[in-house]
Amino acid sequence: MRRVLPVLLLLHASAPLANGTAGVRPQASAPSASGLASARTHAASDAMPQDAAASSTPEARDVLLRRLVARVALAQVRKQDAAWHPDQRDCAGLIRFAFRSAYKQMASDRLSTPLWRDGRGRPSDFADAEVLLQHSFQLLGRDDATRESLRTGDVLAFRQEQDAGPIFHLMLVVRPEDRAHAPARVVYHPGEKGAAVRTGVLHHLATEAPLEWRPVPQNASFLGFFRFKEWMS
């Protein structure tokens, strides 16, 4: 059964600060377009055309796929793509859509079989947040050092206990290869029907969000940082 994350005390990108980064605060509304401009611009400039990917090495292909995942995810903050089915617009749905769109643009041959695994480990086009973590992503760790080593396309995972049962929530990491260019960000859908996709600075999430949403070892609700198994090397 799919569980939807209610709109809780999450974060958003505010207007850019003087140093060019964007502030993040809990209990805020959907992000403004101005706070996302630098992240979108960087992701777009990193992209390479499909013909460049055709002759690239497997390692280079993974880098390009990560950049395309970032572009697709950040584009949903501005306007959610009509190709992203409304019934699948939640945190896991954003990750499925961003990954599938990236592979479709650059490595469509991979889509001859589904990207994901279902609860029994069989190839599947659909997997909710919990199943994605169990069968398609691999735990990297939960500590600060792991957070600093994250790359675009990695995932933050939380498990919040509710009266009706646990709710899993995922956030996608967007980090420029040149770390001096811009800070690492998270992009996520809060899960509520009709909600906007949001983004914020990863460091601010770890230091300023309510404790239950901080990706830090002290937070029992934080499951850890995860990476798509096919990108493990």
C-alpha positions as CSV (number, residue, x, y, z in Angstrom):
1,M,0.0,0.0,0.0
2,R,1.3,3.4,-0.9
3,R,1.6,5.9,1.9
4,V,1.5,9.6,1.3
5,L,3.6,12.0,3.4
6,P,1.4,14.7,4.8
7,V,2.6,18.3,4.5
8,L,4.7,18.6,7.7
9,L,7.5,20.9,8.8
10,L,9.7,20.7,5.8
11,L,11.9,23.2,4.1
12,H,12.0,25.4,1.0
13,A,14.3,27.7,-0.9
14,S,13.9,31.3,-0.1
15,A,15.3,34.3,-2.1
16,P,19.1,34.1,-2.6
17,L,21.3,35.5,0.1
18,A,24.1,38.0,-0.5
19,N,26.6,35.2,-1.1
20,G,24.5,33.8,-3.9
21,T,23.2,30.7,-2.0
22,A,19.6,30.2,-1.0
23,G,18.3,30.2,2.5
24,V,16.2,27.4,3.9
25,R,13.6,27.6,6.7
26,P,11.2,25.0,8.1
27,Q,7.4,25.6,8.1
28,A,7.5,27.5,4.8
29,S,5.4,27.6,1.7
30,A,6.5,26.4,-1.8
31,P,9.8,27.8,-3.0
32,S,10.1,31.0,-5.1
33,A,11.5,30.8,-8.6
34,S,14.2,33.2,-7.7
35,G,15.7,30.9,-5.1
36,L,16.1,28.2,-7.7
37,A,17.7,30.1,-10.5
38,S,21.3,29.2,-9.8
39,A,20.6,25.5,-9.3
40,R,18.6,25.3,-12.5
41,T,21.2,27.2,-14.5
42,H,24.1,25.0,-13.3
43,A,22.2,21.8,-14.0
44,A,21.3,23.0,-17.5
45,S,24.9,24.0,-18.3
46,D,26.2,20.6,-17.2
47,A,24.0,18.7,-19.6
48,M,25.4,17.2,-22.8
49,P,23.6,16.1,-25.9
50,Q,22.7,12.5,-26.5
51,D,25.3,12.1,-29.3
52,A,28.0,13.0,-26.8
53,A,26.8,10.2,-24.5
54,A,26.8,7.6,-27.2
55,S,30.6,7.5,-27.4
56,S,31.3,8.0,-23.7
57,T,32.8,5.5,-21.2
58,P,30.4,3.9,-18.6
59,E,31.8,6.2,-15.9
60,A,31.2,9.3,-18.1
61,R,27.7,8.0,-18.9
62,D,26.8,7.8,-15.2
63,V,28.0,11.4,-14.7
64,L,25.7,12.5,-17.6
65,L,22.8,10.5,-16.3
66,R,23.2,12.2,-12.9
67,R,23.1,15.6,-14.5
68,L,20.0,14.8,-16.5
69,V,18.3,13.5,-13.3
70,A,19.1,16.8,-11.7
71,R,17.7,18.8,-14.6
72,V,14.5,16.8,-14.7
73,A,14.0,17.0,-10.9
74,L,14.7,20.8,-10.7
75,A,12.4,21.4,-13.7
76,Q,9.5,20.0,-11.6
77,V,10.0,22.8,-9.1
78,R,9.1,25.4,-11.7
79,K,6.3,23.4,-13.4
80,Q,5.4,19.7,-13.0
81,D,5.7,17.9,-16.3
82,A,2.5,16.7,-17.9
83,A,4.2,13.4,-18.6
84,W,4.5,12.8,-14.8
85,H,1.2,11.2,-14.1
86,P,-0.7,13.0,-11.3
87,D,-1.5,9.7,-9.5
88,Q,2.3,9.2,-9.1
89,R,3.2,12.6,-7.8
90,D,4.8,11.9,-4.5
91,C,8.4,11.6,-3.2
92,A,9.1,8.2,-4.7
93,G,7.2,9.2,-7.9
94,L,9.6,12.2,-8.4
95,I,12.6,9.9,-8.2
96,R,11.1,7.3,-10.6
97,F,10.1,10.1,-13.1
98,A,13.5,11.8,-12.9
99,F,15.5,8.6,-13.4
100,R,13.3,7.2,-16.1
101,S,13.3,10.6,-18.0
102,A,17.1,10.7,-17.8
103,Y,17.6,7.2,-19.1
104,K,15.0,7.8,-21.8
105,Q,17.0,10.8,-23.1
106,M,20.5,9.3,-22.9
107,A,20.4,5.5,-22.5
108,S,17.0,4.3,-23.7
109,D,18.3,0.8,-24.3
110,R,18.4,0.4,-20.5
111,L,14.6,0.8,-20.4
112,S,14.1,-2.4,-22.3
113,T,13.6,-3.8,-18.8
114,P,12.2,-1.9,-15.8
115,L,14.6,0.2,-13.7
116,W,13.2,-0.8,-10.4
117,R,12.4,-4.0,-8.4
118,D,9.1,-4.8,-6.7
119,G,8.7,-6.2,-3.2
120,R,9.7,-9.6,-4.4
121,G,12.8,-8.3,-6.2
122,R,11.3,-8.7,-9.7
123,P,11.8,-6.0,-12.4
124,S,9.0,-3.4,-12.1
125,D,8.1,0.0,-13.4
126,F,6.6,0.9,-10.0
127,A,8.0,0.8,-6.5
128,D,7.0,2.9,-3.6
129,A,9.5,4.6,-1.3
130,E,10.0,1.7,1.0
131,V,10.5,-0.8,-1.8
132,L,12.9,1.5,-3.7
133,L,15.1,1.6,-0.6
134,Q,14.9,-2.2,-0.1
135,H,15.6,-3.4,-3.6
136,S,16.9,-0.6,-5.9
137,F,19.1,1.6,-3.7
138,Q,22.0,0.8,-1.4
139,L,22.7,2.3,2.0
140,L,25.9,4.5,2.0
141,G,25.8,5.6,5.6
142,R,24.2,8.0,8.1
143,D,27.1,10.2,9.3
144,D,28.4,13.6,8.3
145,A,31.3,12.2,6.3
146,T,28.8,10.3,4.1
147,R,26.7,13.5,3.6
148,E,29.8,15.3,2.4
149,S,30.5,12.5,-0.2
150,L,27.0,12.5,-1.7
151,R,26.6,13.0,-5.4
152,T,23.7,14.0,-7.6
153,G,21.1,11.3,-7.8
154,D,21.7,10.0,-4.3
155,V,18.8,9.9,-1.9
156,L,18.0,10.9,1.7
157,A,15.5,8.6,3.4
158,F,13.3,9.1,6.5
159,R,10.8,6.8,8.3
160,Q,8.2,8.7,10.3
161,E,5.9,6.7,12.7
162,Q,2.2,7.6,12.4
163,D,-0.9,6.1,14.0
164,A,-1.8,4.4,10.7
165,G,1.7,3.0,10.3
166,P,5.1,4.2,9.2
167,I,5.5,6.7,6.4
168,F,8.7,6.6,4.3
169,H,9.9,9.8,2.6
170,L,12.7,10.4,0.1
171,M,14.6,13.5,-1.0
172,L,16.8,13.6,-4.1
173,V,20.3,15.1,-3.9
174,V,21.6,17.6,-6.5
175,R,25.2,18.4,-6.1
176,P,27.4,20.1,-8.8
177,E,30.6,18.3,-9.7
178,D,32.4,21.5,-9.1
179,R,31.5,22.0,-5.4
180,A,32.8,25.6,-5.4
181,H,30.1,26.5,-7.9
182,A,27.0,25.9,-5.7
183,P,26.0,24.1,-2.5
184,A,24.4,20.6,-2.5
185,R,20.6,20.7,-2.6
186,V,17.7,18.4,-2.0
187,V,14.6,18.2,-4.2
188,Y,11.5,16.5,-3.1
189,H,7.7,16.2,-3.3
190,P,6.0,16.5,0.1
191,G,3.4,13.8,-0.9
192,E,0.2,15.7,-0.6
193,K,-2.0,15.6,-3.7
194,G,-1.5,18.8,-5.7
195,A,1.5,19.9,-3.7
196,A,4.5,21.7,-5.4
197,V,7.9,20.1,-5.7
198,R,10.3,21.9,-3.3
199,T,14.1,22.4,-3.0
200,G,16.5,23.6,-0.4
201,V,20.1,23.6,0.6
202,L,21.3,20.2,2.1
203,H,23.4,21.8,4.8
204,H,20.5,23.9,6.0
205,L,18.3,20.9,6.2
206,A,20.9,19.2,8.4
207,T,21.2,22.2,10.8
208,E,17.9,24.2,10.7
209,A,15.0,21.8,10.0
210,P,13.0,20.2,12.8
211,L,15.0,17.4,14.3
212,E,12.8,14.7,12.8
213,W,13.7,15.9,9.3
214,R,17.4,16.4,9.9
215,P,19.7,13.9,8.0
216,V,22.0,13.5,11.1
217,P,22.9,10.4,13.1
218,Q,21.0,11.8,16.2
219,N,17.7,11.6,14.4
220,A,16.1,8.2,14.8
221,S,13.7,8.9,11.9
222,F,16.6,9.3,9.5
223,L,17.3,6.0,7.7
224,G,20.5,7.2,5.9
225,F,21.9,8.2,2.5
226,F,21.3,5.8,-0.4
227,R,22.6,5.4,-3.9
228,F,21.1,3.7,-7.0
229,K,22.6,0.2,-7.0
230,E,23.5,0.4,-10.7
231,W,25.7,3.4,-9.9
232,M,27.6,1.7,-7.1
233,S,31.3,1.4,-7.9
